[in-house]
């Protein structure tokens, strides 16, 4: 037999549960609010030049060079040839270095090799990294070191760097030592780099090619297309930088500028979507 007190307590419990049950039922029938998705970062873009890479028909001609956000960044898409300049084992008299000796210039006019006043290439001594090899140079140098010191120059085998034509670098306001972020649109890899040498459009160091998953053989490697270059004029201090510094500085620049969303809105060809940051090799 149920007592009056027990019935009264059970009634209180049921009364207390009814509002909660009603709330649960209401929650089950009302869909949750849609997540807020940030709008893609806007990008202002202006064509600065149609620049010829001067690499023959396989690389194409008249590459569009875009100024982004009133000069905050510069973007172009090209292929990549491989530069070994600055590596202490780039060139030697037997032409068995990383790169073919013809790519360093010619007698009387050496570009990738340090020469004396008579035009004779300087050879590394017994205390240098690669005795018997020529001293290979880059346009960006460590001014605290002697001209004959192989470590004065940016080592292409260790430092990810890009090469720009002198005319174009002046036009876009890029100085030696400025930073860049480079994307391989074919495999999604990306890497930070430093502007370290003067040459042809669409050229990167051995180390940069390695980070981007590109065949880095300076004699036969490279790729004909699918490489997007994002350069930040005025971002450097005109000095060589360690690889770790380049990676951290370029990451801060890229994210502060707007990152992947901004780049997707600026890209002249196909959007990069999730490939930009997901496979970064920095």
MARBA-85131 format. One line per 3 residues: number of its first residue (from 1); their letters; for each residue x, y, z of N, C-alpha, C. Coordinates in pm, 1 decimal. Each point is the difference from the previous one (the first is absolute). Example, Ala and Ser with C-alpha at 12.3 -4.5 7.8 and 13.67 -1.06 7.14 Angstrom:
1> as> 1319.0 -569.0 780.0 -89.0 119.0 0.0 90.0 120.0 0.0 | -35.0 105.0 -72.0 82.0 119.0 6.0 -77.0 109.0 73.0
% end
This chain:
1> xxx> 84.0 -118.5 0.0 -84.0 118.5 0.0 87.8 123.8 0.0 | -27.3 91.7 -93.9 83.7 119.3 -13.9 -46.1 107.0 96.0 | 96.4 59.8 74.2 -35.5 104.5 95.8 -22.2 132.6 -70.0
4> xxx> -69.8 90.4 64.6 -26.7 134.7 -54.7 130.6 76.1 -19.0 | 93.1 -19.9 93.7 128.7 71.4 -9.4 77.2 -44.8 -123.5 | -1.1 -131.3 -31.4 72.8 -50.5 -116.1 -57.6 55.2 -129.2
7> xxx> -131.9 7.6 -7.4 -64.7 55.1 -119.1 38.1 145.8 -18.2 | 7.0 71.6 111.4 33.5 143.6 -6.2 142.8 20.9 -50.4 | 94.6 -83.3 46.0 140.6 11.5 -42.6 13.4 -35.5 -147.4
10> xxx> -68.7 -107.4 -42.1 6.1 -39.4 -140.9 -54.4 109.2 -88.8 | -102.9 66.8 45.7 -57.3 110.4 -78.3 97.1 113.7 -16.3 | 74.6 29.4 105.7 99.8 107.1 -9.2 108.4 -35.6 -100.8
13> xxx> 45.3 -124.8 2.1 105.3 -42.8 -92.8 -46.7 10.2 -143.7 | -122.6 -44.2 -27.2 -52.2 7.5 -136.5 -12.4 144.6 -44.4 | -46.8 85.6 90.8 -15.2 142.0 -33.7 134.0 64.0 -31.5
16> xxx> 103.4 -42.9 73.6 133.6 56.5 -24.0 56.9 -47.2 -132.2 | -30.7 -123.8 -42.3 55.2 -54.7 -122.8 -70.2 49.7 -124.9 | -125.6 41.7 11.2 -75.6 41.9 -118.3 63.6 116.5 -75.4
19> xxx> 41.9 109.7 66.8 63.4 110.4 -75.5 128.4 -43.4 -70.0 | 81.7 -84.6 67.4 124.7 -45.8 -62.2 -29.1 -83.9 -122.7 | -101.1 -88.9 11.0 -36.0 -83.3 -114.1 -49.0 84.1 -115.6
22> xxx> -77.8 103.7 32.6 -49.6 89.2 -105.3 114.8 71.8 -68.7 | 98.6 41.0 81.3 115.7 70.5 -58.1 79.5 -92.1 -89.8 | 16.6 -127.1 42.9 73.9 -95.8 -82.0 -72.0 -23.6 -131.0
25> xxx> -133.7 -14.5 8.1 -77.6 -21.9 -122.0 11.2 118.3 -93.8 | 0.0 119.8 56.8 11.3 119.7 -83.5 135.7 6.6 -67.8 | 107.8 -35.2 77.3 134.5 1.1 -56.9 13.3 -100.6 -113.7
28> xxx> -71.7 -111.0 12.4 11.0 -104.7 -100.7 -65.9 38.3 -131.0 | -96.2 91.9 6.2 -72.6 36.9 -121.7 53.5 126.7 -64.8 | 78.4 80.9 72.3 53.7 124.7 -54.5 145.0 -22.3 -40.4
31> xxx> 36.2 15.7 -127.1 139.0 -23.6 -42.6 93.9 101.4 62.5 | 123.7 -40.9 28.5 97.1 94.6 57.4 33.4 109.0 -100.7 | 39.6 116.7 49.9 34.2 109.2 -93.4 117.3 -38.5 -88.3
34> xxx> -1.7 44.9 -124.6 108.0 -29.2 -94.4 128.4 67.7 45.2 | 114.2 -68.9 -10.3 127.6 63.2 38.7 29.9 120.4 -87.1 | 59.6 99.7 62.4 35.4 121.5 -71.6 129.2 -23.3 -78.5
37> xxx> -6.0 18.4 -130.1 116.7 -16.1 -85.7 49.9 136.7 -43.7 | 126.4 27.4 31.2 55.6 130.5 -35.1 8.3 14.9 -152.0 | -31.6 117.9 -46.9 8.8 26.8 -144.0 146.0 -0.4 -42.1
40> xxx> 29.1 -48.7 -119.9 139.1 1.4 -47.5 58.5 140.9 1.6 | 126.5 7.7 37.7 66.0 129.9 4.4 2.7 61.5 -139.1 | -38.8 125.6 -8.0 -2.7 67.8 -129.3 142.5 27.2 -47.4
43> xxx> 16.1 4.0 -130.6 131.9 22.7 -57.9 -11.2 104.0 -110.0 | 77.7 106.2 11.0 9.4 96.0 -109.4 121.9 -36.1 -83.3 | -16.7 0.7 -132.0 104.7 -52.0 -88.3 18.4 92.8 -118.3
46> xxx> 126.3 25.0 -36.4 30.0 85.4 -115.3 113.1 -64.4 -79.6 | -15.8 -3.1 -131.1 103.1 -57.3 -86.1 118.5 95.9 -8.7 | 117.6 -48.3 41.2 120.7 82.4 -2.2 79.3 -17.1 -128.8
49> xxx> 2.9 -123.4 -51.6 81.9 -26.8 -117.8 -37.8 -133.6 -60.3 | 29.4 -15.9 -127.7 0.8 -129.8 -65.9 146.5 -29.8 -30.2 | 59.7 -87.1 81.5 144.5 -17.2 -4.4 35.8 -130.8 -68.6
52> xxx> 95.9 5.6 -92.5 44.4 -118.4 -72.2 108.6 -71.0 81.7 | -22.7 -126.2 39.1 102.3 -72.1 77.0 129.2 -23.9 -76.6 | -5.0 13.8 -133.1 119.6 -18.4 -82.4 58.0 -140.1 15.7
55> xxx> -90.0 -100.1 -3.1 43.7 -139.4 13.7 -50.0 -87.3 -114.1 | -42.0 61.6 -107.4 -46.4 -79.1 -113.5 -149.6 -24.5 4.1 | -48.6 -64.3 -104.6 -143.9 -19.0 -15.4 -60.4 -93.2 104.4
58> xxx> 78.4 -94.6 53.1 -57.1 -94.9 95.0 -42.2 68.7 130.3 | 58.9 113.5 30.4 -37.3 72.9 121.1 -101.5 110.3 -28.8 | -30.3 22.8 -126.4 -96.5 103.6 -32.6 63.0 138.2 1.5
61> xxx> -82.5 97.7 -36.1 45.7 138.6 -5.5 -102.3 90.9 67.5 | 43.0 122.2 30.7 -89.2 102.2 54.4 -76.4 -49.5 122.3 | 73.3 -32.3 105.8 -59.4 -43.2 126.4 -60.4 121.7 70.0
64> xxx> -129.9 -3.0 34.3 -59.4 113.5 71.6 57.6 11.0 141.2 | 42.7 119.2 35.5 50.6 27.2 134.2 -98.7 96.1 66.2 | -58.3 -43.5 111.3 -108.0 74.4 64.0 47.0 67.6 128.1
67> xxx> -36.4 125.7 17.6 17.6 68.3 126.3 -125.8 -16.4 82.9 | 14.4 -40.7 125.2 -114.1 -28.5 86.7 -5.5 98.8 115.6 | -120.0 45.8 29.1 -21.7 86.9 116.8 95.1 119.1 0.8
70> xxx> -1.6 73.2 -111.4 80.9 122.1 -12.5 148.4 -23.6 25.8 | 50.8 -111.4 -51.8 143.0 -26.3 8.8 44.3 -77.2 121.8 | -93.8 -40.0 86.4 39.5 -76.9 118.5 61.4 -133.8 -38.9
73> xxx> -43.0 -53.0 -112.1 54.3 -126.7 -49.6 -4.2 1.2 -152.0 | 80.9 -86.4 -59.4 5.5 -15.0 -145.3 -10.4 -149.3 -31.1 | -77.1 -32.8 -103.1 -26.1 -140.0 -30.4 17.5 -27.3 -149.2
76> xxx> 59.8 -114.2 -31.0 1.5 -48.1 -138.2 7.4 -151.9 1.5 | -38.8 -60.7 -110.0 1.7 -145.3 -12.7 87.8 -37.9 -118.3 | 90.0 -96.5 24.1 93.8 -41.4 -103.7 43.5 -142.1 28.4
79> xxx> 106.2 -43.4 -67.0 64.6 -124.9 34.4 113.7 28.2 96.5 | 90.9 -96.0 14.0 118.4 22.3 81.8 118.9 -75.1 -58.3 | 104.1 74.9 -33.5 129.7 -60.4 -27.9 82.6 5.6 127.9
82> xxx> 102.5 -83.2 7.7 72.0 -17.9 125.7 133.3 73.0 -1.6 | 24.8 77.9 105.7 122.4 78.8 14.5 86.2 -61.7 109.7 | 126.3 -28.5 -32.3 94.2 -53.1 99.0 98.5 105.5 47.4
85> xxx> -10.0 122.3 -51.5 96.7 104.3 36.1 4.6 19.8 151.1 | 120.4 22.3 48.8 21.0 20.1 142.9 35.7 -126.6 73.4 | -35.2 -115.0 -55.6 40.1 -126.7 61.4 149.9 -19.3 -21.8
88> xxx> 75.1 -38.6 101.1 145.9 -12.7 -17.4 40.4 -111.6 -95.4 | -92.7 -92.3 -27.9 29.5 -107.7 -94.9 -77.0 17.5 -130.6 | -31.8 125.5 -34.9 -78.1 25.6 -121.5 81.4 -21.4 -126.7
91> xxx> 125.9 47.3 -2.3 80.1 -2.2 -123.0 144.7 -39.4 31.2 | 61.4 -69.1 -94.6 142.4 -28.9 11.1 62.6 -8.2 -139.8 | 132.9 -0.3 -7.5 65.6 -1.1 -132.1 -33.9 -122.4 -84.5
94> xxx> -33.7 -112.7 63.9 -32.6 -122.2 -74.0 -147.3 -6.6 -41.0 | -75.5 102.0 37.3 -142.9 6.6 -32.4 -76.0 -120.2 56.0 | 30.2 -35.4 125.2 -71.3 -109.1 66.6 -75.3 49.6 123.0
97> xxx> -19.5 132.2 10.8 -72.3 55.9 112.7 -150.1 -17.8 -13.4 | -74.2 63.9 89.7 -145.9 -9.6 -3.1 -58.2 50.6 -131.1 | 60.7 102.7 -56.4 -53.8 60.6 -120.9 104.8 -0.3 -111.1
100> xxx> -49.1 10.7 -122.0 89.6 6.3 -114.9 74.5 132.6 1.5 | 127.8 -6.4 -30.2 84.8 118.5 7.2 -48.0 111.4 -93.1 | -66.0 -38.3 -107.9 -48.8 101.5 -94.3 -104.0 90.7 63.9
103> xxx> -66.9 -46.1 105.1 -100.6 81.9 67.2 61.1 102.9 93.7 | 131.5 -6.1 18.5 68.2 97.4 85.7 56.5 116.4 -79.7 | -14.5 -4.9 -132.7 53.5 105.5 -85.1 102.9 -56.2 -95.7
106> xxx> 96.7 82.3 -30.8 104.9 -41.4 -93.6 127.3 77.2 33.1 | 113.3 -49.2 -49.7 125.9 70.9 28.7 -9.5 147.8 -34.1 | 39.4 80.6 95.3 -7.5 145.0 -16.9 -130.2 59.9 47.1
109> xxx> -101.4 -83.9 21.1 -129.9 50.3 47.0 -69.3 -107.9 82.4 | 48.5 -17.8 123.4 -58.3 -98.8 89.3 -108.4 64.2 86.2 | -117.2 -64.4 5.4 -109.9 50.3 83.3 -12.0 -80.2 129.5
112> xxx> 10.1 -132.9 -11.0 -19.6 -84.9 117.0 127.7 -38.2 70.5 | 113.3 54.8 -45.2 130.6 -33.3 57.2 75.7 128.7 32.8 | 69.5 0.6 112.7 83.5 113.8 37.1 131.5 -9.2 -77.5
115> xxx> 38.9 108.9 -63.7 123.9 2.5 -79.6 91.3 111.2 50.9 | 128.5 -12.5 -29.9 93.7 105.1 38.6 -3.0 112.6 -104.0 | 89.5 93.6 14.4 0.1 116.5 -89.4 29.2 -36.9 -144.1
118> xxx> 67.5 -111.0 -19.6 31.6 -44.5 -135.4 -111.6 -86.4 -60.5 | -106.1 -22.7 78.0 -110.3 -82.0 -48.8 17.5 -148.4 25.1 | 101.8 -37.6 76.7 24.9 -141.3 29.3 -84.5 -42.8 119.7
121> xxx> -78.2 -107.2 -12.6 -83.1 -45.2 112.0 82.7 -36.9 122.6 | -50.7 36.1 116.7 68.9 -32.9 124.4 -34.1 -142.7 41.1 | 103.0 -72.7 44.2 -15.5 -139.9 40.7 8.9 -8.3 152.4
124> xxx> -83.9 -83.5 58.5 0.5 -17.4 145.1 126.5 -71.6 46.4 | 49.4 44.9 116.0 120.5 -57.7 57.1 -30.4 -116.9 91.2 | 104.6 -53.1 63.8 -14.7 -120.2 84.1 -88.9 19.6 121.8
127> xxx> -15.6 122.2 46.0 -82.8 25.1 118.2 -143.7 39.2 -35.7 | -30.6 4.2 -126.5 -135.1 36.1 -44.7 -88.1 -124.3 -9.1 | -132.9 17.6 -14.8 -91.3 -115.1 0.4 27.9 -103.2 -108.4
130> xxx> 35.1 44.2 -123.7 25.9 -92.8 -110.6 129.1 40.6 -71.5 | 113.5 -40.2 54.7 127.8 34.6 -63.5 3.4 -43.7 -145.9 | 50.9 89.0 -85.8 8.3 -28.2 -141.5 -120.5 46.1 -80.3
133> xxx> -111.0 26.6 67.6 -118.4 54.4 -67.3 12.4 152.4 -7.9 | -68.6 57.8 -94.8 -3.2 145.3 -9.9 -82.8 59.7 114.1 | 27.7 125.1 32.2 -82.1 74.0 95.7 -122.0 52.6 -75.4
136> xxx> -115.8 -53.4 31.5 -122.5 39.8 -69.3 -69.6 111.2 77.2 | -56.6 95.3 -74.1 -54.9 119.2 64.0 -148.4 20.0 -29.6 | -63.7 76.6 88.4 -135.8 50.4 -20.2 3.6 150.9 14.1
139> xxx> -106.4 64.8 -46.1 -6.6 145.9 10.5 -16.3 44.6 144.6 | -71.6 -78.2 81.0 -14.0 28.6 142.8 120.2 -58.5 72.7 | 66.7 82.8 79.2 122.9 -44.4 65.8 2.2 43.5 145.8
142> xxx> 85.9 -66.9 76.3 30.2 39.3 137.0 120.6 93.2 -6.0 | -27.2 129.1 18.2 104.6 100.2 -17.5 108.5 -6.5 107.4 | -20.4 -78.7 104.3 101.4 -11.4 104.7 110.3 -97.9 -38.5
145> xxx> -16.9 -70.7 -112.9 97.5 -101.0 -40.1 73.6 42.9 -126.1 | 119.7 -54.1 -17.8 83.1 34.4 -113.9 -61.1 -52.2 -130.5 | 33.2 67.5 -107.9 -52.3 -36.2 -132.1 42.6 -140.6 -40.9
148> xxx> 113.1 -46.5 50.1 52.2 -132.0 -34.8 -55.9 -112.0 88.7 | -79.7 35.3 99.3 -55.3 -97.4 94.4 -126.6 -61.9 -58.9 | -3.5 -131.9 -22.9 -120.0 -61.7 -58.1 -124.4 17.6 85.0
151> xxx> 16.3 17.3 132.0 -116.3 15.3 87.9 -55.7 142.8 -0.7 | 61.0 88.4 -75.5 -52.4 136.8 -14.9 -131.5 -0.7 -78.1 | -22.9 -103.7 -80.3 -111.8 -3.5 -93.8 -110.1 -93.8 49.7
154> xxx> -118.1 10.3 -59.0 -115.5 -77.7 43.6 6.8 -138.5 -63.7 | 10.8 -100.8 82.4 20.5 -137.8 -46.0 -130.8 -57.1 -55.5 | -4.0 -20.2 -130.3 -121.1 -48.7 -65.6 -40.5 -138.4 46.7
157> xxx> 94.3 -78.3 49.2 -31.9 -135.6 43.4 -63.1 -3.7 138.8 | 6.6 111.1 73.5 -52.1 3.8 136.7 -107.8 105.6 22.2 | 1.9 106.5 -78.3 -91.0 113.0 23.3 -103.1 8.8 -112.8
160> xxx> -128.7 0.2 32.7 -101.8 17.7 -104.7 -2.6 145.6 -46.6 | 36.4 21.5 -125.6 -1.6 136.6 -51.1 -59.5 5.5 -139.5 | -44.0 120.7 -36.9 -50.5 24.0 -134.3 93.3 95.1 -72.8
163> xxx> -14.4 -0.5 -131.2 78.4 85.4 -88.6 -97.5 90.4 -74.5 | 34.7 126.7 -14.5 -82.1 93.5 -77.3 87.1 75.5 -99.3 | -55.1 34.7 -115.8 73.9 88.0 -91.6 19.4 137.3 64.9
166> xxx> 114.6 61.5 -26.3 26.8 130.6 58.7 -104.2 103.8 -38.6 | -39.3 -0.3 -126.3 -98.4 97.3 -46.9 -132.2 -15.1 72.7 | -45.7 -123.0 17.6 -127.7 -23.5 66.2 7.5 32.7 148.9
169> xxx> 108.9 -35.1 63.2 12.7 27.7 143.7 -5.4 149.8 27.4 | 62.6 78.1 -88.1 -5.9 145.3 16.9 -141.9 51.6 -22.8 | -68.8 -56.5 -96.4 -135.0 44.7 -32.4 -97.6 -25.9 114.3
172> xxx> 13.4 -114.8 66.1 -94.8 -35.1 105.7 48.2 43.8 138.5 | 120.9 53.9 8.0 51.6 48.5 127.5 56.3 -107.3 89.8 | 33.4 -116.6 -58.1 57.8 -108.4 79.1 150.6 18.3 11.6
175> xxx> 52.0 -19.1 120.4 142.6 12.9 25.1 57.9 -135.4 39.6 | 126.2 -20.4 -27.9 66.4 -120.7 46.0 -18.6 -14.4 150.9 | -37.0 -118.4 43.3 -27.1 -24.0 141.7 -147.3 3.5 34.2
178> xxx> -85.9 43.8 -94.7 -144.4 -2.6 25.8 -51.2 -143.8 -0.2 | -117.1 -17.5 59.7 -55.9 -133.7 16.5 -106.5 -30.1 -104.3 | -21.7 -129.9 -21.4 -101.5 -48.3 -93.2 -56.5 -131.3 53.0
181> xxx> -120.6 -33.3 -45.9 -57.5 -131.7 25.7 -29.4 -59.8 -137.2 | 41.0 -124.5 -19.6 -10.9 -63.9 -131.0 -86.4 -125.5 14.1 | -89.3 -20.7 -98.1 -96.5 -109.2 5.8 11.9 -87.8 -123.8
184> xxx> 5.4 -130.0 23.1 -7.9 -95.9 -108.9 -146.9 -40.2 -12.9 | -68.1 52.9 -101.0 -142.8 -21.4 -13.1 -33.2 -141.3 -46.2 | 100.5 -76.8 -39.8 -25.0 -136.1 -46.4 -5.3 -100.8 113.5
187> xxx> 71.7 27.4 110.0 -1.8 -96.0 110.5 -40.3 62.9 132.8 | -22.0 131.6 3.1 -44.9 65.9 121.7 109.4 43.2 94.5 | 126.8 -28.8 -28.7 107.6 39.9 89.8 26.4 150.0 -9.8
190> xxx> 42.9 56.6 111.7 37.0 141.3 2.2 122.5 18.6 87.9 | 72.3 109.1 -22.2 121.1 26.1 77.7 32.2 148.2 -3.0 | 56.9 48.0 108.7 50.7 136.2 4.1 135.6 6.8 -67.6
193> xxx> 33.2 117.3 -50.9 126.5 16.9 -70.9 48.5 143.6 16.4 | 124.2 22.2 -37.6 59.9 133.4 3.6 46.7 34.5 -141.1 | -8.1 125.4 -36.5 47.2 47.9 -129.4 150.5 18.3 10.3
196> xxx> 75.7 -91.3 -66.8 144.7 -3.9 22.3 84.1 11.9 -125.1 | -60.2 -1.6 -119.6 84.8 5.8 -118.9 -73.7 69.1 -114.5 | 77.9 52.3 -91.8 -52.9 67.7 -119.0 16.8 -93.7 -119.3
199> xxx> -106.1 -16.0 -77.9 7.2 -88.2 -115.4 -129.0 3.1 -78.1 | -51.0 -118.4 -34.2 -120.0 -8.9 -82.0 -123.4 -20.2 87.2 | -115.9 29.1 -56.1 -126.3 -16.8 71.2 -31.1 -148.4 15.1
202> xxx> -48.9 -39.2 118.2 -36.2 -138.5 21.5 119.0 -87.9 27.3 | 79.0 36.4 98.8 120.1 -75.7 33.5 11.1 -7.4 151.2 | 36.2 -117.9 51.1 12.3 -18.5 144.0 118.8 -86.3 33.8
205> xxx> 42.3 5.9 124.5 117.6 -74.6 43.4 -30.2 -149.2 12.1 | 106.3 -76.9 9.8 -12.2 -144.4 20.0 -83.5 -28.7 124.1 | 27.1 71.6 109.1 -72.3 -22.4 125.3 -147.7 33.5 -13.4
208> xxx> -32.5 104.8 -72.7 -140.8 35.4 -19.4 -71.1 -108.6 -80.0 | 63.1 -48.2 -105.1 -60.4 -106.9 -80.1 -25.4 -123.7 84.9 | 93.3 -34.2 88.1 -19.4 -114.7 88.8 -123.3 18.1 87.0
211> xxx> -18.7 118.3 54.2 -114.8 26.3 86.5 -132.4 -5.2 -76.8 | 4.8 30.3 -128.1 -121.8 3.2 -80.4 -27.5 -132.7 -71.0 | 83.8 -99.1 23.2 -20.1 -128.2 -65.0 30.8 2.1 -148.5
214> xxx> 92.5 87.4 -40.4 41.1 13.1 -139.8 136.4 -67.0 -16.7 | 22.1 -63.7 -113.5 130.3 -60.0 -27.5 104.9 110.2 5.6 | 93.2 -11.6 95.8 89.8 110.9 31.4 135.7 -8.5 -68.0
217> xxx> 14.7 -88.9 -95.5 124.9 -10.7 -74.9 20.5 128.4 -81.4 | 110.0 72.1 29.9 21.8 129.6 -66.0 29.7 -14.1 -148.1 | 41.4 -116.2 -43.0 31.5 -22.1 -141.9 -123.5 -39.9 -80.7
220> xxx> -87.1 -79.4 59.7 -110.9 -56.2 -77.0 -136.9 16.2 66.8 | -4.0 47.3 121.8 -124.7 3.3 75.2 -87.0 120.3 -29.9 | -94.4 25.3 91.3 -91.8 111.9 -16.4 -135.3 -45.6 -51.3
223> xxx> -86.4 96.5 -26.3 -133.2 -27.8 -52.3 -41.8 114.8 -90.2 | -82.0 -31.6 -100.2 -35.1 100.6 -100.7 -111.2 94.6 44.6 | -77.7 -35.7 99.1 -111.9 85.2 40.2 -54.8 -41.5 134.7
226> xxx> -106.9 67.9 41.4 -69.0 -36.0 122.2 60.4 54.3 127.3 | 92.8 95.7 -9.6 63.0 57.2 118.8 -46.3 144.6 16.2 | -53.9 30.5 116.2 -48.5 135.0 27.8 94.1 67.2 100.0
229> xxx> 44.8 119.6 -34.2 95.0 76.0 81.7 -71.5 119.6 60.6 | 10.5 14.2 131.3 -58.6 112.8 72.7 112.6 72.4 71.6 | 28.2 122.3 -41.5 117.0 74.7 49.5 -47.9 119.8 82.3
232> xxx> 71.0 25.8 109.1 -32.8 113.3 86.6 111.0 105.5 -10.1 | -15.8 99.3 -88.3 103.6 102.4 -16.4 24.9 77.0 129.8 | 127.1 23.1 29.9 36.8 77.9 118.5 -9.6 -75.7 130.3
235> xxx> -14.2 -132.7 -4.8 -22.1 -77.4 122.4 128.8 -45.7 67.1 | 112.0 4.7 -70.3 124.9 -50.4 56.3 91.2 109.4 50.1 | 118.1 -39.6 43.8 99.0 95.9 50.3 126.0 3.3 -86.1
238> xxx> -10.3 -52.2 -123.6 109.5 -0.8 -96.8 117.8 -85.7 43.8 | -26.7 -95.8 87.4 105.2 -89.6 47.0 -43.4 -144.8 -16.9 | 96.6 -91.6 -17.2 -35.5 -142.6 -1.7 -63.3 -40.1 132.6
241> xxx> -84.9 -101.7 -4.6 -66.4 -48.5 121.2 9.6 -151.7 5.8 | -3.0 -52.8 121.5 0.2 -144.4 18.6 -132.6 -58.2 -48.0 | 1.0 -128.1 -33.2 -120.3 -65.0 -52.2 -115.4 7.4 99.2
244> xxx> 27.2 -19.4 128.7 -106.8 6.6 100.8 -59.1 139.6 8.7 | 84.7 102.9 -10.4 -49.2 138.0 3.1 -89.6 27.6 -120.6 | 40.0 -49.3 -115.0 -80.2 21.0 -120.8 -137.0 -64.0 16.7
247> xxx> -3.4 -121.3 53.7 -126.8 -70.7 18.4 -91.8 75.7 95.6 | 52.8 47.8 112.4 -84.5 67.6 99.1 -43.7 137.8 -48.8 | 89.8 73.5 -63.5 -34.4 134.3 -47.5 -103.3 -5.2 -112.5
250> xxx> 16.4 -93.7 -92.0 -95.1 -8.2 -111.0 -136.8 -47.3 48.3 | -3.1 -86.9 99.8 -128.4 -44.6 54.3 -74.2 116.5 64.4 | 71.6 82.2 75.7 -63.4 117.0 61.9 -49.9 98.2 -105.5
253> xxx> 80.1 21.6 -103.0 -41.1 91.2 -107.1 -124.9 -50.4 -70.6 | 0.7 -128.5 -34.2 -111.1 -57.7 -76.1 -129.2 1.7 80.8 | 7.3 -41.9 125.8 -120.4 -1.4 82.6 -47.6 141.3 30.7
256> xxx> 92.5 92.3 25.3 -38.9 138.0 26.1 -62.2 67.3 -120.8 | 42.3 -39.7 -117.4 -54.6 56.3 -124.0 -140.2 -50.8 -28.7 | -33.3 -117.5 48.9 -132.9 -55.9 -24.8 -0.5 -148.4 -24.8
259> xxx> 118.2 -59.0 -17.5 11.7 -143.5 -10.9 -64.2 -59.8 -123.3 | -44.0 -124.1 17.6 -50.3 -78.6 -111.8 -124.2 62.5 -63.8 | -91.0 52.8 81.9 -122.4 58.4 -55.6 31.0 120.8 -87.9
262> xxx> 92.6 83.2 45.0 37.2 116.2 -79.6 65.3 -44.2 -130.5 | 87.0 -98.4 7.7 68.2 -45.5 -120.1 -99.0 -58.7 -100.6 | -96.6 -76.9 50.3 -99.9 -57.1 -89.9 -77.0 108.8 -73.9
265> xxx> -26.2 111.1 68.8 -75.4 108.1 -63.6 86.4 79.9 -96.8 | 132.4 -13.3 11.5 90.1 74.7 -86.2 51.5 -82.3 -117.8 | -10.4 -132.2 9.9 63.4 -86.5 -99.2 -53.9 27.0 -139.6
268> xxx> 89.5 6.2 -95.2 -40.7 30.1 -137.0 -45.3 -122.7 -76.3 | 42.2 -117.8 44.8 -39.0 -121.1 -71.6 -97.5 -77.9 86.5 | 30.7 -124.4 36.4 -90.4 -79.0 79.9 17.3 34.8 146.9
271> xxx> -111.2 -2.2 79.3 13.9 22.3 143.5 84.0 -110.7 63.3 | 71.6 33.8 107.2 84.4 -98.8 65.0 -76.2 -79.0 105.8 | -113.2 54.5 48.4 -84.5 -67.1 98.4 84.2 -45.1 120.0
274> xxx> -16.8 -125.8 40.4 66.6 -45.8 121.5 145.0 -41.7 -22.2 | 50.3 10.5 -121.2 133.8 -50.1 -26.2 108.7 90.5 56.5 | -30.8 126.8 19.3 105.9 94.8 35.0 66.5 -35.5 132.8
277> xxx> -79.8 -15.5 105.9 59.0 -18.2 131.2 10.0 -145.8 42.0 | -81.2 -87.6 -58.0 -8.0 -136.8 48.6 127.9 -78.0 -20.8 | 77.4 33.5 -100.1 119.5 -78.7 -29.5 126.0 86.0 3.2
280> xxx> -0.8 105.2 81.2 118.4 84.0 9.9 117.7 -80.4 50.8 | 115.4 16.0 -64.7 119.7 -73.6 39.6 98.3 87.9 76.4 | -37.8 121.8 40.1 91.8 87.7 72.0 56.0 -69.0 123.0
% end
